[in-house]
Amino acid sequence: MRARALGAVAPQVERYRRDPSQPGGPLGAALLALDKPPGISSHGVVLRVRRALRLRAVGHLGTLDPNASGLLLCALGPCTRAAQVWQGGDKTYRGTLVLGVVTDSQDLWGRVLERRPAAVDEHAVRAAAAEFVGERQQVPPMVSALRRGGRRLYELARRGQEVERAPRGVRVDRFEVESVEAGRVTFTVRCSPGTYVRTLAHDLGQALGCGAALESLRRLRSEPFGLERALAGDELLRLPAAEIVARCGYTLRESLAHLPALDLGRDSIAEIGLGAAPAVEAGALALGAGPLSVVFRGPDGWIAALGELVPGDGRVLARPHLVFPWAVREGRA
């Protein structure tokens, strides 16, 4: 069985080596790092990428509101299936909020519900922000993309409906107030994925007793990626595909460099290509770390699959959970 599998996998591996467009979409890119401008939705950026690269399989990793700007990662081709790997990193944002106003959307684009005097000094703002650092429960805003009864919350909000939302745990590692001037607060936040910065702004205003609404927001990092190689979103409309990828593309190996990797022999990789779990030498790698916790690499370092290491009958097994198409034997359903 191993010989038959290896014979079937080999042609795909050779195509991978000759043609770097095999893994992860056009020209070898797995991810694109884009600097989304305000005024366009995250899905709108995806449509631009599809048009620019002539590729249907594109997905964004972590929604940015239309009025927000900054880092938006897009997965390409088969790498869209690995989106979960890149969505779990901490986020860093820089933003501004306005004191003395409360809106139904928790930002300045919503309907104003209340205006209050904002007679608070910088020391009070800094002290209140410091209380938000750590783990806390947060109620998602009605303008979020969470689903309730099959509908997005923001869709319900547009129809004037408000539903009860269960609080969920988030973590704030840093809430640094940079300046307070004329009722406007500039701040930087580093937080866990799934944290709503607009809600942090709203809750900070409530803690200060004057209310607050988010005025602007820019995502600086989505670990382990930053804006260093990000391409301005409007440049997608005028640059050729090769230049887009050269300037802001991350190869699959670069994109997965934050995960531990296990190098496997040809026979083991052939089994991985069939979805089997070969016995391996795990070394210092942890067992049972999660379904997409380990990168399985072939003899020359090419990436075949993502999976986990699990115990089995006194051995350690490499169990694949996501096998990339170039590692799957031809003709397999």
C-alpha positions in Angstrom: 0.0 0.0 0.0 2.8 2.4 0.9 4.5 1.8 -2.5 1.3 2.5 -4.4 0.6 5.6 -2.3 4.1 6.9 -2.8 3.9 6.4 -6.5 0.7 8.4 -6.7 1.9 11.2 -4.4 5.3 11.7 -6.2 3.9 13.4 -9.4 2.1 16.0 -7.3 5.2 16.6 -5.2 7.3 17.1 -8.3 4.7 19.6 -9.7 5.0 21.4 -6.3 8.8 21.6 -6.7 8.7 22.8 -10.3 5.7 25.2 -10.0 5.5 27.2 -6.7 1.9 28.1 -7.6 0.9 24.6 -6.4 0.9 25.4 -2.7 -1.3 28.2 -1.5 -2.5 29.8 -4.7 -0.9 32.1 -7.2 2.9 32.3 -7.3 3.3 30.4 -4.1 1.6 32.8 -1.7 -0.4 31.4 1.2 -1.4 34.8 2.7 -1.5 38.4 1.6 -1.1 41.2 4.2 -3.2 44.2 3.2 -3.6 47.6 4.7 -7.4 48.1 4.4 -8.5 51.7 4.0 -11.6 53.0 5.8 -14.8 53.0 3.7 -14.7 49.5 2.4 -15.8 46.2 4.0 -13.5 43.3 4.6 -15.5 41.3 2.1 -15.0 44.2 -0.4 -11.3 43.7 0.0 -11.7 40.0 -0.7 -13.5 40.8 -3.9 -10.6 43.0 -5.0 -8.1 40.3 -4.3 -10.2 37.8 -6.3 -10.3 40.1 -9.2 -6.6 41.1 -9.1 -5.3 37.5 -8.8 -8.1 35.9 -10.8 -8.6 33.4 -7.9 -12.0 32.4 -6.5 -10.7 30.8 -3.2 -9.9 33.8 -1.1 -11.0 34.5 2.5 -10.2 37.2 5.0 -8.9 36.3 8.5 -10.7 38.5 11.1 -13.3 41.1 10.1 -12.5 44.8 10.2 -15.4 47.2 10.3 -15.9 49.2 7.1 -14.9 52.4 9.0 -11.8 50.8 10.5 -8.4 50.5 8.7 -5.2 48.5 9.0 -4.0 44.9 8.8 -6.3 42.5 7.0 -4.9 39.1 6.2 -6.3 37.1 3.2 -5.8 33.4 2.8 -5.4 32.1 -0.8 -6.3 28.9 -2.5 -6.2 25.7 -0.4 -4.8 27.8 2.5 -8.3 29.1 3.2 -8.9 25.7 4.9 -6.2 26.6 7.4 -7.8 29.9 8.4 -8.2 28.8 12.0 -4.4 28.6 12.4 -4.0 32.3 11.8 -7.1 33.7 13.5 -6.0 32.9 17.0 -3.3 35.4 17.4 -3.5 38.4 19.7 -4.5 41.7 18.1 -3.1 45.2 18.5 -5.1 48.3 17.7 -4.6 52.1 17.8 -7.7 54.2 18.0 -9.5 57.3 19.3 -12.7 57.7 21.2 -14.8 60.7 22.0 -16.0 61.3 25.6 -19.4 62.5 26.5 -21.5 60.7 23.9 -23.3 57.3 23.8 -24.5 55.7 20.6 -26.4 52.6 19.7 -23.4 51.3 17.7 -20.8 52.3 20.3 -19.1 54.4 17.6 -19.7 57.8 16.1 -21.5 56.4 13.1 -24.5 55.2 15.1 -27.5 56.9 16.4 -26.8 59.2 19.4 -28.6 58.0 22.5 -27.2 60.4 25.0 -24.8 63.3 25.5 -23.3 64.1 28.8 -20.7 66.5 30.2 -17.1 65.1 29.8 -15.4 66.9 32.7 -12.8 64.2 33.4 -9.1 64.7 33.5 -6.3 62.7 31.9 -5.4 61.0 35.2 -8.9 59.7 35.6 -9.0 58.3 32.1 -5.6 56.5 32.5 -6.7 55.1 35.9 -10.0 53.8 34.4 -8.3 52.3 31.4 -5.8 50.4 33.6 -8.8 48.7 35.3 -9.6 47.0 32.0 -6.3 45.1 31.8 -6.8 41.4 32.4 -9.5 38.9 31.8 -13.0 40.1 31.7 -16.5 39.4 30.5 -17.7 41.4 27.5 -21.1 41.7 25.9 -20.8 41.7 22.1 -22.3 44.8 20.4 -25.4 44.6 18.2 -23.4 45.7 15.3 -21.1 42.6 15.4 -21.0 39.8 12.9 -22.0 37.2 15.4 -25.1 35.1 14.4 -28.3 34.8 16.3 -31.0 32.5 14.9 -29.2 32.3 11.6 -28.9 36.1 11.1 -26.0 38.4 11.7 -26.4 40.7 14.7 -25.7 43.7 12.5 -28.5 42.7 10.2 -30.9 42.7 13.1 -29.6 46.0 14.3 -30.2 47.6 10.9 -33.9 46.5 11.2 -34.1 48.2 14.6 -34.1 44.9 16.6 -32.0 44.3 19.7 -31.6 40.8 21.2 -30.0 39.6 24.3 -26.3 38.7 24.0 -24.5 36.4 26.4 -21.2 37.9 27.7 -18.1 36.1 26.8 -14.6 36.0 28.1 -11.9 38.2 26.6 -8.4 39.3 27.6 -6.9 42.7 27.5 -3.1 42.7 27.9 -2.6 46.4 27.3 -4.9 49.5 27.3 -2.5 52.4 27.1 -3.8 55.9 26.9 -1.5 58.0 24.8 -3.2 61.4 25.1 -6.4 63.1 26.3 -7.2 66.4 24.5 -10.4 68.3 24.0 -12.6 65.3 25.0 -10.8 63.0 22.6 -8.7 60.0 23.9 -6.0 58.3 21.8 -5.1 54.8 22.9 -3.4 51.5 22.0 -4.9 48.2 22.9 -3.4 44.7 22.7 -6.1 42.0 23.3 -7.2 38.5 22.6 -9.0 37.6 19.4 -12.8 38.2 19.6 -12.4 41.4 21.7 -14.6 44.3 20.5 -12.6 47.5 20.9 -15.7 49.6 20.3 -17.2 47.9 23.4 -14.0 48.7 25.4 -14.5 52.3 24.4 -18.1 52.3 25.4 -17.4 50.5 28.7 -14.6 52.9 29.5 -17.0 55.8 29.0 -19.5 54.1 31.3 -16.8 53.7 34.0 -15.9 57.4 33.7 -19.6 58.3 34.0 -19.7 60.4 30.9 -20.1 57.9 28.1 -17.8 57.4 25.1 -17.9 56.3 21.5 -15.2 55.0 19.2 -14.1 57.6 16.6 -11.4 55.7 14.6 -9.7 52.3 14.8 -6.6 50.9 13.0 -5.4 47.3 13.4 -1.6 47.3 13.7 -0.9 43.6 14.3 -2.6 40.2 14.2 0.1 38.0 15.7 2.5 37.0 14.3 1.9 39.4 11.4 2.1 43.2 11.3 1.9 46.0 8.8 5.5 45.9 7.7 4.8 44.1 4.4 1.2 45.2 4.0 0.0 46.5 0.7 -2.5 49.4 0.6 -5.9 48.1 -0.4 -6.3 50.5 -3.3 -3.1 49.2 -4.9 -4.9 45.9 -5.6 -6.7 47.8 -8.4 -3.6 48.8 -10.3 -0.8 46.4 -9.7 -0.2 43.1 -11.6 -0.7 39.9 -9.7 3.0 39.0 -9.6 3.9 42.3 -8.0 1.1 42.1 -5.5 2.3 38.7 -4.3 6.0 39.8 -4.3 5.3 42.8 -2.1 2.8 41.5 0.4 2.6 37.7 0.0 3.7 35.2 2.7 4.7 31.7 1.5 3.1 28.7 3.3 6.3 28.0 5.1 6.5 31.7 6.3 2.9 31.7 7.3 3.3 28.6 9.4 6.7 29.4 11.0 5.0 30.0 14.4 3.9 26.4 14.6 6.2 23.5 15.6 7.1 21.3 12.6 7.9 17.6 12.2 10.0 16.3 9.3 8.8 13.0 8.0 10.3 10.4 5.6 8.8 9.6 2.2 6.8 6.6 3.4 5.2 8.5 6.3 4.4 11.4 4.0 2.7 9.0 1.6 0.5 7.7 4.5 -0.3 11.3 5.5 -1.4 11.9 1.9 -3.9 9.0 2.3 -5.2 10.4 5.6 -3.5 7.7 7.6 -1.6 8.3 10.9 1.9 6.9 10.7 4.0 6.2 13.8 6.7 8.8 14.2 9.5 10.0 16.5 8.0 13.0 18.3 11.1 14.3 20.0 10.2 17.2 22.3 7.0 18.0 20.6 3.9 18.0 22.8 1.2 15.4 22.3 -2.5 16.2 22.0 -1.9 20.0 21.4 -4.9 20.4 19.1 -6.0 19.3 15.6 -3.9 22.0 13.8 -1.0 22.2 16.2 1.9 20.6 14.1 3.2 21.1 10.6 4.0 17.8 8.8 6.8 18.3 6.3 8.3 16.1 3.6 11.9 15.2 3.1 12.8 18.4 1.3 10.9 20.6 3.7 7.7 21.0 1.7 4.5 21.2 3.8 2.1 18.3 3.4 -0.4 18.7 6.2 -1.4 20.1 9.5 -2.4 17.9 12.4 -1.5 16.7 15.8 0.6 14.1 17.6 -1.4 11.5 19.6 -0.5 8.4 21.6 -1.5 5.1 20.2 -0.6 1.5 21.3 2.7 2.6 22.9 3.7 4.7 19.9 3.3 8.3 18.8 1.1 8.8 15.8 1.1 11.8 13.4 -2.6 12.3 12.8 -3.4 14.7 9.9 -6.5 16.9 10.1 -5.8 19.1 7.1 -4.0 17.5 4.1 -3.0 19.9 1.4 -4.1 18.9 -2.1 -0.6 18.5 -3.4 0.0 15.8 -0.8 -3.2 13.8 -1.6 -2.7 11.0 -4.0 -4.3 11.5 -7.4 -7.8 10.1 -7.9 -8.6 10.0 -4.1 -12.2 11.1 -3.5 
